[in-house]
Amino acid sequence: MSLQKQKALFLESKQGRFVVGDHHVPKPSKGQLLVKIHTTALNPVDYKIQQTGMFIDEQYPAVLGVDMAGIVEDVGEGVQDYVKGDKVFSHGSFTNDQATYQQYALAVTDFTAKVPPNLNFDHAATVPLCFDTAAVGLYSGQLGAGLTPPWAEGGRGKYARKPILIMGGSSSVASYVIQLARLSGFSPVITTASSSHQDAVKALGATDVIDRHLTGDAFTAALQKITQEPIEIVYDVIGLPATQQMAWSAVARGGTLVTTLHPVVQEEEGKGRSAIATYGNPHVEANQAMCRASWSILGKWLQDGLIKPNNLEVLPGGLNGISDGLERMKAGKVSGKKLVAHPQETA
């Protein structure tokens, strides 16, 4: 290839600034693609990395971002299912050649799919991290509840007539938890959300919505009006101490609380409940086999409308708009939609 240089958004240091600069264009190795990134999506983990240095071993300057959609520019050794010009979306990782806040990045074919004809790059880019976090949390035996996934034999509809509770229904991850719970057969699918998001979460498959402002006895009463059945699976997408405590209060004896942050709840003697922090990175060994299977069906599910992508907002300025977008997310000023950016529009 003649490509040598590209624009990338670098985090200069821990708690430092994001700065656009020049970066080399990597060459794909075995099982990899070089993708010209048309759209990347923003995630809360990115501003948390800025604050803490986690996941990148404090190797600076660092390129962040893991959601990408774009066009294949080159293929590595042994790649048979993709050719130059294919439209793809992929789950990247926090290395400077595979992160997505740049104009070109490497994608691992196992966690890549072709963009279906009914989606554009923007919508496809909202899927990878949030879908994987939802799927790992529900179906991983090590980093989740260990349920049988709906893409496996006997998994579709397996949990019929069993209730599930999802905290934070309007969040991007929860949108996929709701949809996967529906495919797994759970009923009722109960979630928390504000009144302004009730229609949206019900359109995804939630059967019942509890006002997210309810706490304590009011929350318990609202839940008991919906179901008297034991709730064995609760997924807390928010993961803050207050939501974990409410979620934990709903977990039945022998049940599981899945949370996106470190569990802070304490088990009482004899109830046999568990609390698990999930981690939706398909590249870690614990998730690879499961995520290979889910990614092999994900494109078809999107094409068939079984899984729908997030609502979104396109940030102006290409890579230059990402920093302000992350600040808005950190300040709690983004709700019910995913922020995306177009790296190729970077001035």
Buried (B, 14 or more C-beta within 10 A) or exposed (E): EEBEEBBBBBBBEBEBEBBBEEBEBBEBEEBBBBBBBBBBBBBBBBBBBBEEBEBBEEEEBBBBBBBBBBBBBBBBEEBEEBEEEBBBBBBBBBBBBBBBBBBBBBBBBBBBBBBBEEBBBBBBBBBBBBBBBBBBBBBBEBBBBBBBBBBBEEBBEBBEEBBBBBBBBBBBBBBBBBBBBBBBBBBBBBBBBBEEBBEBBBEBBBBBBBBBEBEEEEBBEBBEEBBEEEBBBBBBBBBBEEBBBBBBBBBBEEBBBBBBBEBBBEBEEEEEBBBBBBBBBBBBEBBBEBBBBBBEBBBBBBBEEBBBBBBBEEBEBBBBBBBBBBEBBBEEEBEBBBBBBBBBBBE
